[in-house]
Amino acid sequence: MTLSIGDKVILKRDSSGKTIVLPLTTPSVGDKVILSPTRGKPIIIPLRTPIIGDKVILSPSLGGKLIAIKTVPLPTSAIYLVQISGATGYHFWRSIDGVTWTETPFAVGAYLAVGAYLAGTYLEYMGQGVVFCGVIGINPSTIIYRSTDYGWTWTPSLQDAGYYVGIMDLTHLTDQICLATLFIPDQASLRKTSDTGLTWPVLVAISNVVTNIKVAPNTLIGLTRRRGIPYYDNDIVKSRDGGASWAIQNTIVSYFICSVYLENGIVLAGGDFLWRSLDYGDTWNKIGNNTNVLAFCYCGAGVVLLSDRYYGTYRSVDYGLTWTFVAAMGDVEYASVQDNVVVAINSSGWVYRSTDRGLNWTYIRNFQTVIFPHNVRAYTPIAFKVPLGII
């Protein structure tokens, strides 16, 4: 297909990983133009480096060659990703709507066969198709796996040795930079990658594990867990230098297991009590009575969901100030891209879906019936946006 000046195209990767250009006009099967300087074919010289998924318009440069001018992003769609583990190892399942789920080709069971015990995972989306999966286990040979195709296939990213070495947190800072909290008994460290997971040098050694790190403007807010064990009293800590140093911000004697940064300085933290801050975690007020908070989900527009470990899902429409019980779905974690759709998965693999920011819920499926007959465990569902048509 011949491209003309003014044509609109989208950058995408083909099955071999090469960058291709697809016309935004109705293409036929197989229509693709590979970026190439071959004589006689269009040469696309970006004024600034476009990224996969960008919409670009071909335009003539002063020298008469075609150049690509970056314009507005394309419409996006959501991807939901969850890791399911059990007696045969662990598997990844992916969905674009939270209703229909497809198992990816990647599955790991060999570590279980040689005696490693998989206790959990953390998933984090970096952008541009890169997803990290951090593993908790006994002597796992791989601590972090890396996917470059939105969670479909995975390769080892960080391999380390040590008894009980594992991940307690993954935090996406930019498309290139991610923090990983590693721990072994009585010791912890923060690793930092600045090259999307190709290397993970130590950023700082820390006495207590800093986990549940949330990104706020010019600030990182985290929770400490002594030796990575969550049933100790924890502190709320902050870093203003990208994680290199941490200062205790609040000495509330309370067990924290999760937190969420909303917007405009509002932070929620929960465990045996629910706490709320209006100043990026500098000061805190206790909300309500005893709780068993397992997870939060910010759905945008002031709407927050709270998962109680035993009783169900609560919903707030005023940034966590007041709460209403909405569903008897306890022990769930949520995935949302801050639109109307929210996916919830409990630790036993039951999937629920809401299309109104968590007000009403529909049961979707149970992973126990299709993967493992016993001991199914679901961990850390995530959701992220991708340009429409990428998947």
Secondary structure, DSSP 8 states (H G I E B T S, - for coil): ----TT-EEEEEE-TTS-EEEEESS---TT--EE----TTS---EESS---TT-EEEEEE-TTS-EEEEE-S---EEEEEEEEEEETTEEEEEEESSSSS-EEEEEEE-HHHHTT--EEEEEEEEEETTEEEEEEEESS-S-SEEEESSTTSS-EEEE---STT-EEEEEEE-SSS-EEEEEEETTEEEEEEESSTTS---EEEEESSEEEEEEEETTEEEEEEEGGG-TTS-EEEEEESSTTS--EEEEEEEE-EEEEEE-STT-EEEEESSEEEESSTTSS-EEESS---EEEEEEEETTEEEEEESSS-EEEESSTTSS-EEEE---SEEEEE-SSS-EEEEETT-EEEEESSTTSS-EEEEEGGGTS-SS--EEEEEEEEEEETT--
